[in-house]
């Protein structure tokens, strides 16, 4: 009788544990983590999504093997930032804090989802050298400080938000940045250039500032 009861209890416990693990969301357990850095590969993509929850790390690297995915960060705190090597991505964040977002590679495209809390935070956007692509920041409501590597050529799309601003902190005379609007009414509060760059402005901006270090900057205005 006791053996039968023990077997029944073991079966109930095993079922409960199985149900618990089934209910848990996909987390970083399957991903490679080295020295506090989480590396995401194509093997970590489930149903077109990469989901990382309740994690503190130095940084996260979305490797070029992923190619295309929706990246969802929930309760994530990164001491450094999120690096995207190459591909097409939608970035969704909640309760997430990162110091910077870095992109690299040819034809790298990122859209910041409208529900992302990064839209309400200041952050640094780092563009590696020889990088090309597009960034959709049309839901942005804060300041983005950009650092562009040599020979980089990117387009940043902004929306209709007078609280948003773009600062070119670091760049070179071979760096190219184009600012466009998501629609004809799109505008931002300020563009500040602090380093030499080839900048094309196709969006309405209330203020355009240049620093002394940006004396060699080439700025083309194609807005109102």
C-alpha positions in Angstrom: 0.0 0.0 0.0 2.8 2.4 0.9 4.6 1.6 -2.3 1.5 2.3 -4.3 1.0 5.6 -2.5 4.7 6.5 -3.0 4.3 5.8 -6.8 1.2 8.0 -7.0 2.9 10.9 -5.1 6.0 10.6 -7.4 3.7 10.7 -10.5 1.9 13.8 -9.2 5.2 15.5 -8.3 6.7 14.7 -11.8 3.6 16.0 -13.5 3.7 19.3 -11.5 7.4 19.8 -12.3 6.7 19.1 -16.0 3.8 21.6 -16.0 5.9 24.3 -14.3 8.7 24.0 -16.8 6.2 24.0 -19.7 4.7 27.2 -18.4 8.0 29.1 -18.1 8.9 31.5 -20.9 11.9 30.9 -23.1 15.0 32.3 -21.3 18.7 32.6 -21.7 19.5 29.1 -20.4 20.1 27.7 -23.9 22.3 30.6 -24.9 26.1 30.8 -24.6 27.4 33.0 -21.8 31.1 33.8 -21.4 32.6 36.2 -18.9 29.3 37.9 -18.4 28.6 38.3 -22.1 25.5 36.5 -23.6 26.0 35.4 -27.2 22.8 34.7 -29.2 22.9 32.5 -32.3 20.4 31.2 -34.8 19.9 28.2 -32.5 18.4 30.5 -29.9 15.6 31.8 -32.1 12.2 30.4 -31.4 9.3 31.2 -33.7 11.2 34.2 -35.0 11.8 35.6 -31.5 14.7 35.9 -29.1 13.4 36.4 -25.6 15.6 37.3 -22.7 14.1 37.9 -19.3 15.2 39.0 -15.8 18.9 39.0 -16.6 21.9 41.1 -15.5 25.0 40.9 -17.7 27.9 42.9 -19.1 26.4 42.8 -22.6 24.4 40.8 -25.1 25.6 40.1 -28.6 23.2 39.2 -31.4 25.5 37.3 -33.8 25.2 37.6 -37.5 24.0 34.0 -37.7 20.6 35.1 -36.4 19.9 37.2 -39.5 16.3 38.2 -38.7 14.2 38.2 -35.5 12.2 40.1 -33.0 14.3 40.7 -29.9 12.4 41.0 -26.6 14.2 42.1 -23.5 12.2 42.0 -20.2 13.8 43.0 -16.9 17.2 43.1 -18.5 20.1 45.2 -17.1 23.3 45.5 -19.1 26.4 47.2 -17.7 27.5 47.9 -21.3 25.0 47.4 -24.0 23.3 45.4 -26.8 25.4 44.6 -29.9 23.7 43.6 -33.2 26.2 42.2 -35.7 24.1 42.1 -38.8 20.5 41.5 -39.9 17.0 42.7 -39.7 15.5 43.2 -36.2 12.6 44.6 -34.2 13.7 45.5 -30.7 11.1 45.4 -27.9 12.1 46.2 -24.3 10.4 46.5 -21.0 12.0 47.2 -17.6 15.3 47.2 -19.4 18.3 49.4 -19.0 21.2 49.5 -21.4 24.0 52.0 -21.8 24.3 51.7 -25.5 23.1 50.0 -28.6 25.8 49.0 -31.1 25.3 47.9 -34.7 27.8 46.5 -37.3 27.8 44.9 -40.7 26.4 45.7 -44.1 22.6 46.3 -44.4 21.8 46.1 -40.7 18.3 47.3 -40.0 16.7 47.8 -36.6 13.3 49.1 -35.6 12.6 50.2 -32.1 9.1 49.0 -31.3 6.7 51.7 -30.1 6.1 49.9 -26.8 9.8 49.8 -25.9 10.8 51.7 -22.8 14.0 52.6 -24.5 11.9 55.2 -26.3 11.7 57.1 -23.0 15.4 56.8 -22.1 18.6 58.5 -23.2 21.0 56.1 -24.8 24.1 55.9 -26.9 23.9 54.6 -30.5 27.3 53.2 -31.6 27.8 52.5 -35.3 30.9 50.4 -36.1 33.2 51.3 -39.0 32.1 50.2 -42.5 28.5 49.7 -41.3 25.5 50.4 -43.5 21.8 50.2 -42.7 18.7 51.8 -41.3 17.4 52.5 -37.8 13.7 53.2 -37.2 13.5 55.4 -34.1 10.2 57.1 -35.1 8.8 56.4 -31.6 11.7 58.0 -29.8 10.9 60.6 -27.2 14.4 61.2 -25.7 18.0 62.0 -26.7 20.1 59.7 -28.7 23.9 60.3 -28.7 25.5 58.8 -31.8 29.0 57.6 -32.3 29.9 56.7 -35.9 32.9 54.8 -37.1 34.8 55.5 -40.3 33.1 54.8 -43.6 29.8 54.1 -41.9 26.6 55.1 -43.8 23.3 54.9 -42.0 19.8 56.4 -42.1 17.9 57.2 -38.9 14.1 57.7 -39.2 12.5 59.8 -36.6 8.8 60.6 -35.8 6.8 63.6 -34.8 8.2 64.3 -31.3 9.5 67.7 -30.2 11.2 66.1 -27.2 13.5 63.9 -29.3 17.0 65.0 -30.2 20.1 63.6 -32.0 23.6 64.4 -30.9 26.6 63.4 -33.1 29.2 62.9 -30.5 31.9 61.0 -32.4 32.4 60.5 -36.1 34.8 61.2 -38.9 34.8 63.0 -42.3 34.1 59.7 -43.9 31.1 58.9 -41.7 27.6 59.5 -43.3 24.4 60.0 -41.5 21.0 60.8 -43.0 18.0 61.9 -40.8 14.6 61.4 -42.3 11.0 61.6 -41.1 8.5 58.8 -40.8 6.0 61.2 -42.4 5.8 64.7 -43.7 5.0 66.1 -40.2 7.9 64.4 -38.5 10.1 66.7 -36.4 12.6 66.6 -33.5 13.7 69.3 -31.1 17.4 69.5 -31.8 20.3 68.2 -33.8 23.7 68.9 -32.4 26.9 68.1 -34.3 30.1 67.8 -32.2 32.4 66.0 -34.7 33.1 66.1 -38.4 30.6 64.1 -40.5 28.7 64.1 -43.7 25.1 64.8 -42.5 22.0 65.1 -44.5 18.9 66.4 -42.7 15.5 65.6 -44.3 13.4 66.1 -41.2 12.1 69.3 -39.6 14.3 70.3 -36.6 13.7 73.2 -34.3 17.4 73.7 -33.6 20.6 72.8 -35.4 23.8 73.3 -33.4 27.5 72.8 -34.3 30.5 72.7 -32.1 34.0 73.9 -32.9 35.3 70.3 -33.3 32.7 69.9 -36.2 34.3 72.6 -38.3 34.9 70.1 -41.2 31.4 68.7 -41.1 29.4 68.7 -44.3 25.8 69.4 -43.5 23.0 69.4 -46.1 19.6 70.7 -45.1 16.6 69.4 -47.1 13.8 70.3 -44.8 11.6 73.3 -44.3 
